[in-house]
Amino acid sequence: MTNDDISPWVQSQTVNMTTDNNDKYQDNSAAMGRGDVRESASQADVTDQQVDLAEVLEVASKAGHILLENGAEISRVEDIMSRIASHFGVDSGNFFVLSNGIFTTGHANKVTKSGGQASTYANVEFIPLRGIQLSKVVAVNRLSYDISNNRIGLAEARERLERISASGPKPFWEQILGSGLGAGGFCAVFGGGWSDCAAALVVGVLLYVFVLGVSGRYLSKIVGGICNALVATLLCILFWRAGFGDSLANVIIGAIMPLIPGVPFVNGVRDLANSDYLAGFTRLTDAMLGFFCIAVGVSLAFITDSSMHGGMLSLTMTVNPQTASVLLQALAAFIGTAAFALLFGIDREHYVPAGVIGAIGWALYLILVRNCGASPVTATLAASTLVCIVSRMAAIPFRIPAQGFLLCGIFPLVPGAGIFWFTYYLTDSQFDLSMHSGWMASKVAIAIVLGIIIAMELPQRLFSHNHRTH
């Protein structure tokens, strides 16, 4: 399902239909007594019923719009919309949620006293995914439980939703800082030394200046994704040729990490786990498109450099001993994950727990590979399962959906290095090495998918007796 499947001209079609079998404009003077009064009262009752139905479903649709637009999984959107509607007495509402659209229908449970048909409501909205602000998902999630607990009414719920929708993203400087720290932290995670991390940090800052100022405003998603990777790789090559950074490969890997489409990837996996195959495959396709754009941008940068300097750069996989210890690796994963929590718009009080979850998963991966002889795929499966379990556990005390911690904590395990080496070897016509790197990256991605699915299959009662934040 693509954006073209739901035409923008039907973004807010609303149909409210009422019928009454009695003629409102009878000229019979004998009907000017009690019968006419009863008819007017019945008509007023139908009108009030109609307004209430529309208002309730509009509030539910508004909540769903905010959730879907800011990266919530399909099951959460449907659950919260149904929860809001049923609390206000509209048990007959039906919500069909796609990856980029919401269909809302409903009808009042009562018919008119005069025997007419029930009031009905229908609404179709096209919702493009423009940016991720998980703080809005958290806010709407909490709002839904305030409604369920009778803490707020319909009017206040609408006002709060309007405030949530109008709240802006993180400040410009904060997003740029998050990109820089994320790039520097993940450069160390994938084997970079101190100078490599410094170079990746600077490139990450410059990259997000370009993302926020140019590609995010003026370019389409595909062209913007390619240009982002192209700019990041060219900046890395420029700095490396100027003597800033030791391992060009590790600098590039760290610099492109802020571009990894982790949100559609993780949400696609969760949708598949919830048996929502249409939305799951749609979001995974969106993630694959993001990876493809990164690969094209990196490849174009190497081609550009080779045409200017008369040959392809020769790169090798290296792990700098400066940052190789498990303690420093866990610290680097903490910094990178916390920085990505910032980029995803999580509330500030959740940066630290998100970073801790990422560090725990990466530390387990390293211990299994280095000390237990596990393969990278097996270690990734175990680490991703642990990250998902810990995310579900942490969601309860911090009153945040587990998705918020999972999206950030899984990033140290994402095969960013594999994607880079696949692209590099393919551009350099080393097809055997390219296929090997691509196949390894695919197996790691599959291990992440299986790990998340395994952890999500565990019953919620193992984590809490209530289901509010899961």
C-alpha positions in Angstrom: 0.0 0.0 0.0 1.5 3.3 -1.1 0.5 7.0 -0.6 -1.1 6.9 -4.0 -3.5 4.2 -2.8 -5.3 6.8 -0.6 -6.0 9.9 -2.7 -5.3 13.2 -0.8 -8.6 14.6 -1.9 -10.4 12.2 0.5 -8.3 13.3 3.5 -11.3 14.4 5.6 -14.5 13.2 4.0 -17.2 13.0 6.6 -20.7 11.8 6.0 -23.4 12.2 8.6 -26.8 10.8 7.7 -30.0 11.1 9.5 -33.6 10.3 8.4 -36.9 10.9 10.0 -40.1 9.3 8.6 -42.3 12.2 9.9 -42.6 15.3 7.7 -41.3 18.3 9.6 -43.3 20.8 7.7 -46.9 19.7 8.0 -49.5 22.4 7.5 -52.2 20.7 9.5 -53.1 23.1 12.3 -54.5 20.3 14.4 -50.9 19.0 14.7 -49.8 22.2 16.6 -50.4 20.6 20.0 -48.7 17.9 21.9 -47.9 15.7 19.0 -45.8 18.5 17.4 -44.0 19.1 20.7 -43.2 15.4 21.0 -41.9 15.3 17.4 -39.7 18.4 18.0 -38.3 16.7 21.2 -37.6 13.5 19.2 -35.8 15.5 16.5 -33.7 17.3 19.1 -32.8 14.0 20.7 -31.7 12.7 17.3 -29.6 15.8 16.7 -27.9 15.6 20.0 -27.2 11.9 19.4 -25.7 12.7 16.0 -23.4 15.4 17.4 -22.2 13.2 20.2 -21.4 10.4 17.7 -19.5 12.7 15.4 -17.6 14.3 18.2 -16.5 11.0 19.8 -15.3 9.5 16.5 -13.6 12.7 15.5 -11.6 12.7 18.8 -10.8 9.0 18.3 -9.7 9.8 14.7 -7.6 12.7 15.8 -5.8 10.5 18.3 -5.2 7.8 15.7 -3.9 10.5 13.3 -1.3 11.7 15.8 -0.2 8.2 16.6 0.2 7.0 13.0 1.9 10.2 11.9 4.6 9.9 14.6 5.6 6.2 14.3 3.2 4.2 16.4 2.5 0.6 15.4 -0.8 -0.3 13.8 -2.1 -2.3 16.7 -1.6 0.6 19.1 -3.4 3.0 16.9 -6.5 0.7 16.6 -6.5 -0.1 20.3 -6.4 3.5 21.5 -9.0 4.6 19.0 -11.4 1.8 20.1 -10.7 2.6 23.7 -11.6 6.2 23.4 -14.8 5.5 21.3 -16.1 2.8 23.6 -15.5 4.8 26.7 -17.8 7.6 25.4 -20.5 5.1 24.5 -19.8 4.5 20.8 -19.3 0.7 20.9 -20.2 0.4 17.2 -17.2 2.3 15.8 -15.0 0.5 13.3 -11.4 1.5 12.6 -9.4 0.2 9.7 -5.8 1.4 9.9 -3.2 1.2 7.2 0.4 2.4 7.2 -0.6 5.7 5.8 -4.4 6.0 6.3 -7.3 5.6 8.7 -10.9 4.6 7.8 -13.4 5.4 10.6 -17.0 4.4 10.5 -19.7 4.1 13.2 -23.3 4.4 14.0 -25.4 5.2 17.1 -26.8 2.3 18.9 -30.3 3.8 19.2 -32.7 4.7 16.5 -35.1 7.7 16.4 -38.2 7.5 18.5 -40.3 7.9 15.4 -38.8 4.8 13.8 -36.2 6.4 11.5 -32.7 5.0 10.7 -29.8 5.4 13.1 -27.2 8.2 12.7 -24.0 7.1 10.9 -20.5 8.5 10.5 -17.7 7.8 8.1 -14.3 9.4 7.7 -11.2 8.7 5.6 -7.9 10.3 6.2 -4.6 10.1 4.3 -1.7 10.4 6.8 1.8 10.7 5.4 4.7 9.8 7.7 6.7 13.0 7.8 8.7 12.8 11.0 9.0 10.7 14.2 8.2 12.3 17.5 7.7 9.4 20.0 6.9 11.9 22.8 3.6 12.5 21.0 2.9 8.7 20.9 3.6 8.6 24.7 1.3 11.6 25.3 -1.6 10.2 23.4 -1.1 6.8 25.1 -1.4 8.4 28.5 -4.4 10.5 27.4 -6.2 7.3 26.4 -5.8 5.9 29.9 -6.8 9.2 31.5 -10.0 8.9 29.5 -10.5 5.3 30.5 -10.1 6.2 34.2 -12.7 9.0 33.9 -10.2 11.7 34.6 -11.1 13.9 31.7 -14.1 14.4 29.5 -14.6 14.6 25.7 -14.0 18.4 25.5 -10.8 18.3 27.5 -9.6 15.3 25.5 -10.0 17.2 22.3 -8.1 20.2 23.7 -5.2 18.0 24.9 -5.0 16.3 21.5 -4.9 19.7 19.8 -2.0 20.7 22.1 -0.2 17.5 21.5 -0.6 17.9 17.7 0.6 21.5 17.8 3.7 20.7 19.8 6.9 21.2 17.8 9.9 18.9 17.3 13.1 19.1 19.3 15.1 22.3 18.9 17.3 22.6 15.9 20.5 22.6 17.9 19.4 19.6 19.9 18.7 17.4 16.9 22.1 18.4 15.4 23.8 17.5 18.6 22.0 14.2 18.7 23.1 13.3 15.2 26.7 14.2 16.0 26.8 12.2 19.3 25.0 9.3 17.6 27.5 9.2 14.7 30.5 9.4 17.1 29.2 6.8 19.5 28.4 4.3 16.8 31.7 4.9 15.1 33.3 3.5 18.2 30.8 0.6 18.4 31.8 -0.5 14.9 35.5 -0.3 15.5 36.6 3.3 15.2 39.3 4.9 17.3 39.2 8.3 19.0 40.1 10.3 16.0 37.6 8.4 13.9 34.9 9.1 16.4 35.7 12.8 16.4 35.6 12.9 12.6 32.2 11.0 12.6 30.8 13.4 15.2 31.7 16.5 13.1 30.2 14.8 9.9 27.1 13.9 11.9 26.6 17.5 12.9 27.1 18.8 9.3 24.9 16.0 7.9 21.9 17.0 10.0 22.4 20.6 9.1 21.9 19.5 5.6 19.0 17.2 6.5 17.0 19.8 8.4 17.9 22.7 6.1 17.8 21.2 2.6 16.7 17.6 2.1 14.0 17.6 4.6 12.4 20.7 3.2 13.0 20.6 -0.6 13.7 17.1 -1.6 11.5 14.0 -2.0 12.0 11.1 0.3 14.0 9.0 -2.2 16.1 11.8 -3.6 16.7 13.2 -0.1 17.8 9.8 1.2 20.3 9.4 -1.6 21.6 13.0 -1.2 21.9 12.6 2.6 24.2 9.5 2.2 26.1 11.1 -0.6 26.8 14.3 1.4 27.8 12.2 4.5 30.2 10.0 2.6 31.8 12.9 0.7 32.4 14.8 3.9 34.0 11.7 5.4 36.3 11.2 2.4 37.2 14.9 2.5 38.1 14.9 6.1 40.1 11.6 5.8 42.1 13.0 2.9 42.8 16.1 5.0 44.2 13.8 7.8 41.1 13.9 10.1 40.4 10.3 11.0 42.4 7.1 10.7 39.9 4.5 9.4 37.7 5.9 6.6 35.4 2.9 6.6 34.6 3.3 10.3 34.1 7.1 10.0 31.6 6.5 7.2 29.8 3.8 9.0 29.3 6.0 12.0 28.3 9.0 10.0 25.5 7.2 8.1 24.0 5.6 11.2 21.6 8.6 11.7 20.2 7.8 8.3 19.3 4.1 9.1 15.5 3.6 8.8 15.2 1.9 12.1 11.6 3.1 12.9 9.9 1.5 9.8 12.0 -1.6 10.3 11.1 -2.2 13.9 7.5 -1.2 13.4 7.2 -3.5 10.4 8.5 -6.4 12.5 6.0 -5.6 15.3 3.1 -5.4 12.8 4.1 -8.8 11.5 4.2 -10.1 15.0 0.6 -8.8 15.5 -0.5 -10.6 12.3 -1.0 -7.4 10.4 0.8 -8.6 7.3 -0.2 -5.7 5.0 1.1 -3.0 7.2 4.1 -5.1 8.3 5.3 -5.7 4.7 4.6 -2.2 3.7 6.8 -0.8 6.5 9.5 -3.3 5.9 9.5 -2.3 2.2 9.8 1.3 3.3 12.8 0.3 5.4 14.4 -1.6 2.5 13.9 1.5 0.4 15.8 3.6 3.0 18.7 1.1 3.0 18.7 1.2 -0.8 18.9 5.0 -0.8 21.9 4.9 1.6 23.7 2.3 -0.6 23.1 4.4 -3.7 24.4 7.6 -2.0 27.5 5.9 -0.6 28.2 4.3 -4.0 27.9 7.6 -5.8 30.3 9.2 -3.4 33.0 6.6 -4.1 32.4 6.8 -7.8 32.8 10.6 -7.6 36.0 10.3 -5.6 37.5 7.7 -7.9 36.8 9.8 -11.0 38.5 12.8 -9.4 41.6 10.9 -8.0 42.0 8.2 -10.7 41.1 5.1 -8.7 38.9 3.5 -6.1 39.9 3.9 -2.5 41.3 0.7 -0.9 39.6 0.0 2.4 39.9 -2.8 4.9 37.9 -3.8 8.0 39.7 -2.7 11.2 38.9 -2.6 14.9 40.9 0.0 16.8 42.1 -1.3 20.2 41.6 2.2 21.7 37.8 1.5 22.0 37.7 -2.3 21.9 37.2 -3.1 25.6 33.7 -4.2 26.5 33.3 -1.3 29.0 34.2 1.3 26.4 32.0 -0.4 23.8 29.1 -0.4 26.3 29.7 3.3 26.9 29.8 4.0 23.2 26.5 2.1 22.7 24.9 4.1 25.6 25.9 7.4 24.0 24.8 6.4 20.5 21.5 5.0 21.7 20.7 8.0 23.9 21.5 10.3 21.0 19.1 8.4 18.8 16.4 8.7 21.5 16.8 12.4 21.1 16.5 12.2 17.3 13.3 10.1 17.7 11.7 12.8 19.8 11.5 10.8 23.1 11.1 12.9 26.3 14.3 13.9 27.9 13.8 11.9 31.1 13.9 8.7 28.9 17.3 9.4 27.3 19.2 7.6 30.0 17.1 4.4 30.3 17.0 4.1 26.5 20.8 4.4 26.5 21.2 1.8 29.2 19.0 -0.7 27.2 21.1 -0.2 24.1 24.3 -0.7 26.2 22.9 -3.9 27.8 22.1 -5.4 24.4 25.5 -4.6 22.8 27.4 -5.8 25.9 25.6 -9.2 25.7 26.4 -9.4 21.9 30.1 -8.8 22.6 30.3 -11.3 25.4 28.7 -14.0 23.4 30.9 -13.4 20.4 34.2 -12.8 22.2 33.9 -15.1 25.2 31.4 -17.8 24.3 32.3 -18.4 20.6 28.8 -17.6 19.3 28.3 -16.5 15.7 27.3 -12.9 15.0 23.8 -14.2 13.9 23.3 -16.2 17.1 24.6 -13.3 19.3 22.3 -10.9 17.5 19.3 -13.1 18.1 20.0 -13.4 21.8 20.8 -9.7 22.2 17.7 -8.4 20.3 15.5 -10.7 22.3 17.0 -9.3 25.5 16.6 -5.7 24.3 12.9 -6.3 23.6 12.3 -8.0 26.9 14.1 -5.2 28.9 12.2 -2.6 26.9 8.9 -4.2 27.9 10.0 -4.3 31.5 11.2 -0.7 31.5 8.0 0.5 29.9 6.0 -0.1 33.1 7.8 2.1 35.6 8.6 4.8 33.1 5.0 4.9 31.7 6.1 4.8 28.1 5.2 2.3 25.4 7.9 -0.4 25.0 8.2 0.7 21.4 10.0 3.8 22.5 12.8 2.0 24.2 12.9 -0.8 21.6 13.4 1.5 18.6 16.4 3.1 20.2 17.9 0.1 22.0 18.0 -2.1 18.9 20.3 0.3 17.0 23.7 -1.1 18.1 22.6 -4.4 16.6 21.5 -3.0 13.2 23.9 -4.2 10.5 25.0 -0.8 9.4 28.6 -2.0 8.8 27.3 -4.9 6.7 25.3 -2.5 4.5 28.4 -0.3 4.0 30.7 -3.2 3.1 28.2 -4.6 0.7 28.0 -1.3 -1.0 31.7 -0.7 -1.1 32.6 -4.1 -2.5 29.9 -3.9 -5.0 31.1 -0.5 -6.2 34.7 -1.8 -6.3 33.5 -4.8 -8.4 34.5 -7.3 -5.7 31.3 -9.3 -6.2 32.2 -12.3 -4.0 32.9 -10.1 -1.0 29.9 -8.0 -1.7 27.6 -11.0 -1.8 29.1 -12.3 1.4 28.7 -9.0 3.2 25.1 -8.6 1.9 24.2 -12.1 3.0 25.6 -11.6 6.4 23.8 -8.3 6.8 20.5 -10.1 5.8 21.0 -12.9 8.3 21.7 -10.3 11.1 18.5 -8.5 10.1 16.5 -11.7 10.1 18.0 -12.5 13.6 16.7 -9.1 14.8 13.3 -9.8 13.4 13.1 -13.2 15.1 14.4 -11.9 18.4 11.8 -9.2 18.5 9.0 -11.6 17.6 10.1 -14.1 20.3 10.1 -11.4 23.0 6.8 -10.0 21.9 5.2 -13.4 22.1 5.8 -13.5 25.9 2.6 -12.8 27.8 2.3 -9.3 29.3 1.5 -10.8 32.7 5.2 -11.7 33.0 5.9 -8.0 33.1 2.9 -6.4 34.7 -0.6 -7.2 35.8 -1.9 -4.2 33.7 -1.6 -3.6 30.0 -1.3 0.2 30.0 2.1 0.9 28.7 2.8 -2.2 26.6 
